[in-house]
Amino acid sequence: MPAHTWRAPDTPSRTPVHRDRLTIPVGLAYATLTPSSWDLGTDDHALVIGPARSGRSTVLSATAELLDRAASREGSLIVLTVSGRRPVAHSAWQRHLIEPDHLAVAVSEHSRTSAHVVVLIDDADRLSEDGAALAALLAAPPPRLHVVAAMDASAARNTFGVVARTLRRSRIGLALNPDPDLDGELFGVRLPRRVPIAMRPGLGYAIGAGVLELTQALAPKENMD
């Protein structure tokens, strides 16, 4: 199974957008060599965890690229990106980038429509003031708001309490190079102690509805600096 070779597809049909559901491709499942996806309901979120250099930013960049293309064709999809540390060097990410302090206002403006609003947050555990703006937004979210946040696994377990707990409720996400003893509890699953291939950047478990698939995460078509 090649590392980081599955690219975000061009066809908008791969990102189905319905009034009450949004499907986001995540990568290529190891067992079946078919696309693995997140299926998000109206109030579902997703959490991307992993240690440093596990591919978290690359996954979010690929997701931004895919959703950017889908949003250009779908009037019912809005994409916003937020960086907790430094902006991701990717054009799709930059195109939708907003400051963390402007997040609530931007979401409020777009939530007046029936569109799904997807907020991609890289290094969510590095947001200023312990993510107060994000925590306030998640405390009273509008319908069809989906936060996809990437953070260090240890931060999700220990230091970023209120936000991580809210994102964990959906039990949807991607665990990259996970700790099998600790990271499964973030999603309410038990992770295998053994994997059929060596862990590497972008490889982990796509999780949803209590089901997990060993998955090579999608990578952006655009080269990242």
N, C-alpha and C positions, 0 to 999 in steps of 0.2 A: 504494500500500500504506500504510494509515494507521499512524501511530506509536502504539505502546502501546495498541492498542484490542482486541487479542485477550485475553479474560479467561479465567481458569482455569475449566474446565468443571465443572458440578455432578455429572455422572454418574460414579460410582465406576468404571465400566467403562473410563473413559479412563485409569485408573492400574492396569493389570493387575498383580496380585500373584500370583506362583507360587512354589513352594518354591525353585526355582533361578534365578529371573529376576524382575526388577522393571522395568517400563517407566514412565518419567516424561515427560510432555509438556513440551516446552521452549518452543514458540512456533509461529508460522505460517510455513511455507516460502514464500519469495518466488516461486519458479518454478511451484509447483503450487497455492498457496493451500490447502494441507492441513496438518494438524498435523505438526510435527517433534518427535521424541521421542528420549530416551536409552534404550537397552536395556542394563540393567545385569545382568551375571552375578553369581554368588555373591560374588566378591571384587573387583568393579569399583567404581571411584570416578569422580568427574567434577570437572573444574576449570573454573571460570568466571573468565575474565581480561578485563581491559580497563583503560583509563586512568580517571582520576577523572571522575565524572559520566557514565560510559558506560552506567549502568543495572545494575551488579552487585547492589547491595542490593535494587533493585526486583525483579530476577529471583529472588533467593533468597526474598524475601517472598511472591511469587506461588507459588513452589514449596512453601513452608511452608503456605500457605493450601490449596493443592490436596492436599498429603499429609495435612494435618490432617483434611480431610473424608474422605479415603480411610481414614485410620486409625480414624476413628470407626465405620466400617462393616466394617473388615477387622481381625480379631484377629491377623493375621500381619504387621502393619506398625507399627513404633514410630518416632516422630519426635523428635529432639533438636535444639535450636538452640544455637549458641555465637556470641558476639560478640567479635571481636578488639579492637574499639575501644569504641563505644557501642552499646547495644541498639537493634535495629531497631524503629521505632515501628509495630508491626503486632501485632494481638491474637493471631494464630496463632503468630507468632514468640515473643511473650511467654509464651504458654501452655506452650511446650515448652522455655523457656530454662533453661540450666544454666550454672554457672560452669566455665571451662576446666579448673580443677584437679579438678573432679568428673567429668570426662568419662570417664575410664577406669572408675571405679566404676559409673557409670550404664550404660555399654555392657556391662560384665560382668554386671550384674543382668539386663538384657534379653536378653543372648545365651544365657542358659540355656534359652530357649524356641527354637522354630523360626522366630521372626519375623525379617523383614528389619528391620534397624536403620539408619535414615537419619540421619546427622549433618550438618546444614547449618551451615556456618561462614562468617560474613561477616568481611571484613578478616582473613583467616587469617594474613597476613603481619604483623599487629599483635599477635598473641598474645604473652603474656609469656614470657620466657626462650626466645625464638626457637622457640616452639611445642614445647617439650620434651615436654609431656604428650601432644600429638597425635602427635609422632614416635614416642614409646614405644608408643602404641596401634597405630600403623600397622606397627610392627616385628613385632608378633605379633597380627594381627587375628583376631577370631573369625569364623566363617562368616556370610555374609549381612550383613556390615557394609559400608555404603556411605557414604563421606564425599563430600559435595558442598561444595567450598570455593571461595570467591571471594577473589581477591587482585589487586593491581596486576600487570599483565603483566611489568613490569620486575623485580618481586620474584620472580615465578615463574621468570624466566630467571636471575637473578643472586644473590639474597640469601637465599632460603628453601630451601636445597638439599635436605635429606633429605626433608622433607615434600613439596615440589613434585615431586621425582623419583618418589616413590611414587605420587602422584596421577596423574602423567603416564603411568605404565605402561599404564593402561587405554586411553589415547588417546581418551578421551571427554570432551566438554565443550562450552563455548560461548566463542567469541572475539569480544568486543564491540569494535567500532571498532578492529580489530586493525592492527598494523604488518605489512604483507604480507611484509616482508623478514625479520622476526625471530620472529613469534609462531607461525607454522605449525610450526616445529620442536618446539614444546612438545607437539604432537599427532601428529607424524610425517607431516604433510601440507604441501603447498605452497598457500599462499593466493593467490588472484588479485590482481593489482595494480590491476585496474579492477573497479568494481562498477556495476551498471546504475542504481542510485539513490544519492543522497548518504547518507553515513553519519550516524547520529543516535543518541541514547540508545536502548538496547534492540535495536539492529540489529547483527547480526554473523553469524558462521558457527557453526551447530550441527554438531558433529563426532562421528563414531563409526564404528568399523570402517574407518577410512581414507576415509570418505565425508564430504563437507561440503556443507551446504545454507545458502545465504543465508537468514536467518531473523529475523523480528521476534519478539523474546522475549515470552513471556506477561507480563502485568501483573496485580497483585492486584485483586480486586473492591473490597476495602476501601481507602479513601483513606489515604495515608501522609502523616504530617506532615513 
